[in-house]
Amino acid sequence: MTLTKRLSGEITDIRSIEFVCKSCGTSVSFNPAKWTAIVPSRCSNCPDAAKWTPTTDENIRQFAVLLTQLIKAEKDMPLEIRLDFELKEN
């Protein structure tokens, strides 16, 4: 038998999108309902920080725009968008 913990929520339940530096742990978060699709280009804490999004910058920007539009439009949609996550044990 396998026990799986899952978390399910509506797209409007998303409170923030967080970018975390893998080197030092510094994070920058945005409220997706108000996000202007500006993606941080590098860690503000690491002096020699590598660029965070060298090839995916446009993809992340498009994701931000789409997510913001969906959150604003969902109240007028005939459906709910739900996200489902599997919770991993630490």
Sine and cosine of phi, psi and omega as CSV:
sin_phi,cos_phi,sin_psi,cos_psi,sin_omega,cos_omega
0.00,0.00,0.66,-0.75,0.03,-1.00
-0.89,-0.45,0.73,-0.69,0.05,-1.00
-0.96,-0.29,0.84,-0.55,0.00,-1.00
-0.86,-0.51,0.77,-0.64,0.08,-1.00
-0.99,-0.13,0.74,-0.67,-0.01,-1.00
-0.74,-0.67,0.44,-0.90,0.05,-1.00
-0.82,-0.57,0.78,-0.62,0.00,-1.00
-0.81,-0.58,0.66,-0.75,0.02,-1.00
-0.43,-0.90,0.33,-0.94,0.04,-1.00
-0.98,0.21,0.40,-0.92,-0.02,-1.00
-0.87,0.50,-0.51,0.86,0.02,-1.00
-0.96,0.27,-0.16,0.99,0.06,-1.00
-0.98,0.18,-0.22,0.98,-0.02,-1.00
-0.93,0.38,0.86,-0.50,-0.04,-1.00
-0.99,-0.14,-0.46,0.89,0.02,-1.00
-0.35,-0.94,0.40,-0.92,0.16,-0.99
-0.89,-0.45,0.78,-0.63,-0.13,-0.99
-0.87,-0.49,0.72,-0.69,0.12,-0.99
-0.96,-0.27,0.81,-0.58,-0.07,-1.00
-0.84,-0.54,0.78,-0.63,0.05,-1.00
-0.95,0.33,0.79,-0.61,0.01,-1.00
-0.95,0.30,-0.34,0.94,-0.02,-1.00
-0.99,0.14,-0.74,0.68,-0.12,-0.99
-0.87,-0.50,-0.22,0.98,0.01,-1.00
1.00,0.02,-0.03,1.00,0.05,-1.00
-0.87,0.49,0.66,-0.75,-0.02,-1.00
-0.78,-0.63,0.45,-0.89,0.09,-1.00
-0.76,-0.65,0.78,-0.62,-0.02,-1.00
-0.81,-0.58,0.42,-0.91,-0.04,-1.00
-0.72,-0.70,0.56,-0.83,0.15,-0.99
-0.99,0.17,0.90,-0.43,-0.09,-1.00
-0.90,0.43,-0.41,0.91,0.02,-1.00
-0.94,0.33,-0.34,0.94,-0.04,-1.00
-0.86,-0.51,0.11,0.99,-0.09,-1.00
-0.92,0.40,0.69,-0.73,0.02,-1.00
-0.99,-0.14,0.22,0.98,0.05,-1.00
0.93,0.37,0.39,0.92,0.12,-0.99
-1.00,0.06,0.85,-0.52,-0.04,-1.00
-0.98,-0.20,0.78,-0.62,0.04,-1.00
-0.87,0.49,0.69,-0.72,-0.09,-1.00
-1.00,0.05,-0.39,0.92,0.02,-1.00
-0.28,-0.96,0.20,-0.98,0.00,-1.00
-0.94,0.35,0.73,-0.68,0.00,-1.00
-0.99,0.16,-0.17,0.99,-0.06,-1.00
-0.99,-0.16,-0.49,0.87,-0.06,-1.00
-1.00,0.02,0.86,-0.51,-0.06,-1.00
-0.89,0.45,-0.57,0.82,0.00,-1.00
-0.93,-0.37,0.65,0.76,-0.10,-1.00
-0.89,0.46,0.71,-0.70,0.12,-0.99
-0.96,0.28,0.45,-0.89,0.05,-1.00
-0.90,0.44,0.76,-0.65,-0.07,-1.00
-0.93,0.36,-0.63,0.77,-0.15,-0.99
-0.79,-0.61,0.90,0.44,-0.08,-1.00
-0.90,0.43,-0.59,0.80,-0.05,-1.00
-0.89,-0.45,-0.17,0.98,-0.10,-1.00
-0.93,-0.37,0.14,0.99,-0.06,-1.00
-0.81,0.59,-0.74,0.68,-0.02,-1.00
-0.92,0.39,-0.61,0.79,0.04,-1.00
-0.90,0.44,-0.67,0.74,0.02,-1.00
-0.92,0.40,-0.65,0.76,0.03,-1.00
-0.88,0.47,-0.69,0.72,0.02,-1.00
-0.90,0.43,-0.63,0.77,0.07,-1.00
-0.86,0.50,-0.70,0.71,-0.01,-1.00
-0.88,0.47,-0.70,0.71,0.00,-1.00
-0.89,0.45,-0.73,0.69,0.00,-1.00
-0.89,0.46,-0.71,0.70,-0.01,-1.00
-0.88,0.47,-0.69,0.72,0.03,-1.00
-0.88,0.47,-0.68,0.73,0.02,-1.00
-0.90,0.43,-0.66,0.75,0.00,-1.00
-0.90,0.43,-0.67,0.74,0.01,-1.00
-0.88,0.47,-0.69,0.73,-0.02,-1.00
-0.94,0.33,-0.56,0.83,-0.09,-1.00
-1.00,0.04,-0.30,0.95,-0.15,-0.99
-0.87,0.50,-0.54,0.84,-0.02,-1.00
-0.88,0.48,-0.42,0.91,0.00,-1.00
-0.98,-0.18,0.04,1.00,-0.03,-1.00
-1.00,-0.01,0.51,-0.86,0.00,-1.00
-0.99,0.12,0.34,0.94,0.00,-1.00
-0.50,-0.87,0.26,-0.97,0.12,-0.99
-0.95,-0.32,0.59,-0.81,0.10,-1.00
-0.98,-0.22,0.84,-0.54,0.01,-1.00
-0.89,-0.45,0.57,-0.82,0.07,-1.00
-0.94,-0.33,0.62,-0.78,-0.04,-1.00
-0.81,-0.59,0.80,-0.61,-0.02,-1.00
-0.83,-0.57,0.61,-0.79,0.13,-0.99
-1.00,-0.02,0.77,-0.64,0.00,-1.00
-1.00,0.00,0.83,-0.56,-0.02,-1.00
-1.00,-0.05,0.61,-0.79,0.08,-1.00
-0.97,0.24,0.66,-0.75,0.06,-1.00
-1.00,-0.03,0.00,0.00,0.00,0.00
